[in-house]
Amino acid sequence: MGVTIHYRGVVLCNEDYISEILTQVKEMLRENNVTDIKPLDGFESDEDFERAKALVNLKPVPSWVQKGSFVYTFRPNTKQPRTPTKKKGILADLHPACESFEITFYELGGESVWQLPYTFVKTQFAPLSVHVLICEILKFVDSMITYKGGDFLVNDEGDYYYTRDLEKLKECFGKVDLLIGRIICALAMV
């Protein structure tokens, strides 16, 4: 439970373009004093490959409507499974109170189609600046992917990604903090 940013994308491009995106993301992180950045280049094990295979074969299924928009749940795609052939990404720890932030692309079938499968990062317990930085990085990735005609989708539960409204983000964090506090109190009474 907590404010989370969900994202995914796909783009048709060469491997050098993916490397360029990741290099710029690393630079943005370093400019913001993030030093715990791990490159993810290639599959580390058979388990890593199987995990990647499962990730690239998830499909979004509308599960309910919230504020007039569909909210999607990701389910395994049973039609012609795709096979990832390459992996390029980064994993960064922006703050101890934030989940690790990952941007990992998988090339599908060796045809220069690169997918960033559904990924999320919970920022609820980190400073607002961490949420803002992640949104800035995702905006950059979005621009690079859509420049090549790709598709990039973000669902920011704090609504900062699309509005750039810091007050609205603070309000959202406050409401979720209050809700978490109420749940903790209720559980303590049981």
ZARO-596325 format. One line per 3 residues: number of its first residue (from 1); for each residue y, x, z of C-alpha. Coordinates in nm, 4 decimals, decimal comma, always signed. Each point is the difference from the previous one (the first is absolute). Example, Ala and Ser with C-alpha at 12.3 -4.5 7.8 and 13.67 -1.06 7.14 Angstrom:
2
1> -0,4500 +1,2300 +0,7800 | +0,3440 +0,1370 -0,0660
END
This chain:
190
1> +0,0000 +0,0000 +0,0000 | +0,3438 +0,1273 -0,0869 | +0,2393 +0,0447 -0,2891
4> -0,1896 +0,1454 -0,2945 | +0,0821 +0,1026 -0,3567 | -0,2682 -0,0808 -0,2596
7> +0,0082 +0,1543 -0,3486 | -0,2015 +0,0623 -0,3155 | +0,0586 +0,1040 -0,3585
10> -0,1440 +0,1010 -0,3338 | +0,1381 +0,2102 -0,2847 | -0,1132 +0,1443 -0,3325
13> +0,1045 +0,3657 -0,0065 | -0,1296 +0,3549 +0,0027 | -0,0988 +0,1920 +0,3108
16> +0,3159 +0,2124 -0,0128 | +0,2117 -0,3117 +0,0485 | -0,1957 -0,0924 +0,3143
19> +0,0472 +0,3574 +0,1241 | +0,3744 -0,0319 -0,0639 | +0,0157 -0,3216 +0,2053
22> -0,1884 +0,1611 +0,2881 | +0,2130 +0,3162 -0,0109 | +0,3159 -0,2096 +0,0286
25> -0,1494 -0,2052 +0,2843 | -0,0869 +0,3208 +0,1882 | +0,3560 +0,1221 -0,0529
28> +0,1425 -0,3278 +0,1340 | -0,2218 +0,0321 +0,3066 | +0,1016 +0,3624 +0,0589
31> +0,3694 -0,0894 -0,0371 | -0,0583 -0,2414 +0,2882 | -0,1658 +0,2652 +0,2173
34> -0,3545 -0,1228 -0,0543 | -0,2245 +0,3043 +0,0080 | -0,3456 -0,1488 +0,0573
37> -0,0846 -0,0613 -0,3666 | -0,3554 +0,0364 -0,1272 | -0,0739 +0,0154 -0,3734
40> -0,2892 -0,2175 -0,1155 | -0,1291 +0,1562 -0,3190 | -0,3511 -0,0865 -0,1092
43> -0,2809 -0,1668 +0,1878 | -0,0924 +0,1779 +0,3233 | -0,3520 -0,1433 +0,0233
46> -0,2351 -0,2633 -0,1362 | +0,1281 -0,2343 +0,2715 | +0,3578 +0,0611 -0,1153
49> -0,1015 -0,0851 -0,3576 | -0,1792 -0,3185 +0,1107 | +0,3050 -0,1026 +0,2048
52> +0,2220 +0,0575 -0,3050 | -0,2374 -0,2019 -0,2160 | +0,0222 -0,2899 +0,2445
55> +0,3809 +0,0241 +0,0166 | +0,0579 -0,0095 -0,3748 | -0,2278 -0,3014 -0,0340
58> +0,1820 -0,2297 +0,2396 | +0,1787 -0,2944 -0,1545 | +0,2776 -0,2107 +0,1509
61> -0,0951 -0,3588 +0,0784 | +0,2708 -0,2484 +0,1069 | -0,0882 -0,1013 +0,3542
64> +0,2990 -0,1966 +0,1291 | +0,3665 -0,0703 -0,0649 | +0,2713 +0,1458 +0,2221
67> +0,3695 -0,0772 -0,0568 | -0,0781 -0,1318 -0,3477 | -0,1896 +0,3145 -0,1082
70> -0,3710 +0,0564 -0,0307 | -0,1542 +0,2408 +0,2469 | -0,2992 +0,1833 -0,1415
73> -0,3259 +0,1080 +0,1575 | -0,1879 +0,2751 -0,1790 | -0,3629 -0,0691 -0,0858
76> -0,2574 +0,2096 -0,1872 | +0,0139 -0,0434 -0,3759 | -0,3495 -0,0873 -0,1189
79> +0,0709 +0,0278 -0,3737 | -0,0454 +0,3375 -0,1703 | +0,0772 +0,2423 +0,2814
82> +0,2439 +0,2781 -0,0790 | -0,0848 +0,3601 +0,0774 | +0,2652 +0,2432 +0,1199
85> -0,0220 +0,3352 -0,1761 | +0,2858 +0,1872 +0,1707 | +0,1914 -0,0243 +0,3253
88> +0,3540 +0,1257 +0,0654 | +0,2064 -0,0894 +0,3013 | +0,1644 +0,0882 +0,3263
91> -0,0486 -0,1027 +0,3601 | +0,2968 +0,0437 +0,2329 | +0,0576 -0,0575 +0,3686
94> +0,3639 -0,1032 +0,0286 | +0,0045 -0,0825 +0,3702 | -0,2578 -0,0106 +0,2825
97> +0,0570 -0,3757 +0,0439 | -0,0550 -0,0768 -0,3703 | -0,3228 -0,0184 -0,1950
100> -0,0532 +0,2763 -0,2549 | +0,1808 -0,0657 -0,3274 | -0,2153 +0,0452 -0,3084
103> +0,0736 -0,0003 -0,3685 | -0,3197 +0,0658 -0,1912 | -0,0593 -0,0624 -0,3676
106> -0,3426 -0,0237 -0,1607 | -0,0552 +0,0477 -0,3707 | -0,2282 -0,2734 -0,1286
109> -0,2703 +0,0833 -0,2503 | +0,1743 +0,3098 -0,1330 | +0,2386 -0,2079 -0,2131
112> +0,3325 +0,1030 +0,1595 | +0,0226 -0,3263 +0,1951 | +0,1028 +0,0943 +0,3536
115> -0,0333 -0,2533 +0,2780 | +0,1579 +0,0120 +0,3420 | -0,2303 -0,2537 +0,1664
118> +0,1129 -0,2414 +0,2676 | +0,1286 +0,2088 +0,2899 | +0,2007 -0,0776 +0,3113
121> +0,1842 +0,1741 +0,2801 | +0,0945 -0,1558 +0,3340 | +0,3441 +0,1104 +0,1189
124> +0,0523 -0,2385 +0,2941 | -0,0027 +0,2586 +0,2761 | +0,1929 +0,2759 -0,1789
127> +0,3799 +0,0231 -0,0274 | +0,1612 -0,2181 -0,2673 | +0,0913 +0,3173 -0,1899
130> -0,3707 +0,0555 -0,0734 | -0,0306 -0,3464 -0,1537 | +0,3144 +0,0631 -0,2039
133> -0,1279 +0,3394 -0,1228 | -0,3315 -0,1488 -0,1106 | +0,1879 -0,2713 -0,1902
136> +0,2182 +0,2643 -0,1687 | -0,3079 +0,1951 -0,1060 | -0,1730 -0,3132 -0,1275
139> +0,3153 -0,0925 -0,1972 | -0,0201 +0,3403 -0,1669 | -0,3720 -0,0425 -0,0783
142> +0,0757 -0,3504 -0,1293 | +0,2680 +0,1361 -0,2356 | -0,2296 +0,2733 -0,1329
145> -0,2882 -0,2404 -0,0606 | +0,2074 -0,2747 -0,1599 | +0,1819 +0,2578 -0,2159
148> -0,3351 +0,0607 -0,1703 | -0,0632 -0,3753 -0,0312 | -0,2263 -0,0180 +0,3024
151> -0,0134 -0,2545 +0,2774 | +0,0902 +0,0597 +0,3643 | -0,0029 -0,2648 +0,2716
154> +0,1282 +0,0197 +0,3556 | -0,0209 -0,2493 +0,2848 | +0,2260 +0,1214 +0,2792
157> -0,0468 -0,2204 +0,3042 | +0,3344 +0,1291 +0,1272 | +0,1599 -0,1140 -0,3276
160> +0,2002 +0,3231 -0,0260 | -0,1533 +0,1197 -0,3281 | +0,1668 -0,2721 -0,2065
163> +0,3038 -0,0886 +0,2117 | +0,1107 +0,3385 +0,1401 | +0,1181 -0,2073 +0,2964
166> -0,0339 +0,2179 +0,3097 | +0,1078 -0,2816 +0,2331 | -0,2729 -0,2248 -0,1374
169> -0,2514 +0,2827 +0,0501 | +0,1116 +0,0471 +0,3626 | -0,0310 -0,3737 +0,0573
172> -0,3511 -0,0033 -0,1458 | -0,1109 +0,2921 +0,2179 | +0,1489 -0,1743 +0,3040
175> -0,1823 -0,3261 -0,0710 | -0,3321 +0,1773 -0,0439 | +0,0584 +0,2059 +0,3174
178> +0,0670 -0,3243 +0,1875 | -0,3145 -0,1602 -0,1406 | -0,2113 +0,3029 +0,0927
181> +0,1484 -0,0085 +0,3503 | -0,0899 -0,3673 +0,0374 | -0,3558 +0,0641 -0,1128
184> -0,0361 +0,2878 +0,2463 | +0,1312 -0,2201 +0,2832 | -0,2346 -0,2831 -0,0948
187> -0,2973 +0,2359 -0,0087 | +0,0960 +0,1446 +0,3378 | -0,0144 -0,3497 +0,1491
190> -0,3553 -0,0610 -0,1211
END
